[in-house]
Every structure is written in structure tokens, then in C-alpha cells.
Amino acid sequence: MKKAGLIASALLILVFLGAYGFYLSSAADKPSEQAAATKQNEANNAAIVNGKAITMSDYQAEIDRLHRQISMTGRKPDEKEMHALDQRMLDELIGRELLKQETVKRGIKTDDAEVNAQLDAVKKGTTPENFANSLKQMNMTEPQFKDYFASRLAIKKLLDKDLGSKIVVTPEEVKAFYDGNPDVFKTPEMVRASHILVKVDEAAPGEEKAKALEKIKAIQKRIKSGEDFAEVAKEVSDCPSKDKGGDLDFFPKGTMVPPFEKAAFAMKPGETSDIVETEFGYHIIRLTDKKEAGTMSFDEVKPRIEQQVRAEKMSQEYHKYVEALKSKAKIEIFVKQ
């Protein structure tokens, strides 16, 4: 079984663009009124971009999400690094607001079909429970998440239109990346295994554990008598992998809990383990395949490298694009830098 840990979907970790309020000012205001308005802006807003406010509450919500995301990785940045990350978050929000304004100015829109397709793709990549938990951790509702996709898709259309033609990746660049990063393409020894689990908590009473052990022994007899491993797994296993006949696909060392890993890596393809006890319960493991450590060939990874190089170039052009928008914008920042 895989080590317990929270894995957030890369798309769910992206920050939601809130609906910002408007800041209206008048040159005819009296000095005292202007001063009061300035103080109010400083208190209520993190920044104002071309008259559109990024509220302090929206900014703080993004900071809170960022801090939660960092804590989930196990990292503990010092105060100086956290301050720099907070500043970068505000800069990112300003850039997004400028891009959003540009899509409106240029009349670039998305339709419900596009947005729903993106949302469905995210849902298919996880379970309903994990999707709901991720939204909860990000303090987002599904309608907000849908709005986020609509905004992101419009921005993507803008960037594809204005920057897409500038991004050219040559075969020489792809080969140079491969040759210059040999460690990136090394693969560790991996095995593929299927298993049957009888779940029981390691802190369960002795009687409960004995009952589970008897159950796995009965299952073991069925396997030894020649019954199909996958069919038995589908029938009796307590692991979600039962839907795939117990198949866990390929995994390297360090992925599974130690007793499971030790048993799996000690076998040859086609062999079946004795009963293995872990913190999850009792397992019977069948090794179905093994891959030795090696290096992926250039042809195998060429498409991935092209995407990587293209993404790096797009990132560079993106920052130039946003800086150009900033140079023409009126931006007021009220957060202490």
C-alpha cells in the first residue's frame, strides 16, 4: 500500500481569481476627503489596478491558501522567504488582473462547453471525495472553481494568440536538453504487483486481528488451489485496487510501506508472496513484472522535452508580456513591501 499523504491535484493547487470590487475616485474631492479615501483604500485594498481593486480580504485568502499549500509539502520557509513569497503572490494577482482586463478589452471569451470540459477532466483525474476535500482545503466552492477555469481559459486564449507564434522549439534545442540533463532521464528499478488486502487496524484487538488473519488464510488457499488472482481480488480485497484486479501498476522503492516493498522486490515475476502484514492489514502479493534501473531513450522522452522547452520559453515571454501591461497600467499598491 502507498504511504499515507495528501496529494493535491496540480490544477486544484492553482489560486482562484476572486471577483474584485471597484474603486472610484474624483479629482474634485476635497483634500480631507481624498486623504480619508486614501486611508480607506490602504485599509481595505491590497492594490488597485486600473481602477479595479484587489481587496485585502482576497489577497489574505490567497496568502492563506499559499501557506497551506507550502505546509502540505512539509517545507518550513523562514520569515524572510515567506515575506518574499507573499510579495510574489501580490505581484501574481496584479498580473492576473491585468491579463483578465486585457481579455475583456479584446473581447476574448469562453463558453460553458469549454469550461465544463476542463472541469470534467479534473474530476476524472481524481475521486469525488478527493475533489471535494481539495476544494474544501482551498476554501473554494465548485461554482468558484468553474469561474476560475473560465477566467484561465480566456487568459490562455489571449496568450496563445499573442505569444504562441513567438515560441519555436528546434530539434537542436531538444537534443541539447536531453544531453545536458542525463540524471533527469534515469529510471530506478521498478516492479509491478497486484495484491489482495484484508484490512485491519494494527491497533485492533487481538480477536479482530485473528479473525482477519483467518480470512486472509482462506483466501490464500483459494489462490494456491489455482483460482484466478485478479478475480479473487475483485471479490474479496478491501483495497480500492480491487476494481483493477488488485493491480497497483509499476512503483519504485520508497513508494510502499516497508514490509510490502520488501516482499514485492524480493520476488520474481509470476511469484506470489506468503501473507504479509503491514499497518493496513494482511496482504497477499503477486509480482507481475519488473523493470531494471536504466535511462530512458531520447525517442521515448522527445515529446516531453519539447513540451518542457516550450513551457520555459512561454514562461519567459509571459513575464515580458505582463511587464509590458504593467508599464501601461496605473497600479497602486497598499501592502507594505
Buried (B, 14 or more C-beta within 10 A) or exposed (E): BEEEEEEBBEBBBBBBBBEBBEBEEEEEEEEEEBEEBEEEBBEBBBBBBBEBBBBBEBBEBBBEBBBBBBEBEEEEEEEEEBEEBBBEBBBBBBBBBBBBBBBEEEEBEBEEEBBEEBBEEBBEEBEEEBBEBBBEBBEBEEEBBBBBBBBBBBBBBBBEEEBEEEBEBEEEBBEEBBEEEEEBBEBEEBBBBBBBBBBBEEEBEEEEBEEBBEBBEEBBEBBEEEEEBBEBBBEBBBBEBBEBBBBBEBBBBEBBBEBBBEBBBEBEEEEBBEBBBBBBBBBBBBBBEBEEEEEBEEEEBBEBBBEBBBEBBBEEBBEEBBEEBBEEBEBBBBBEE
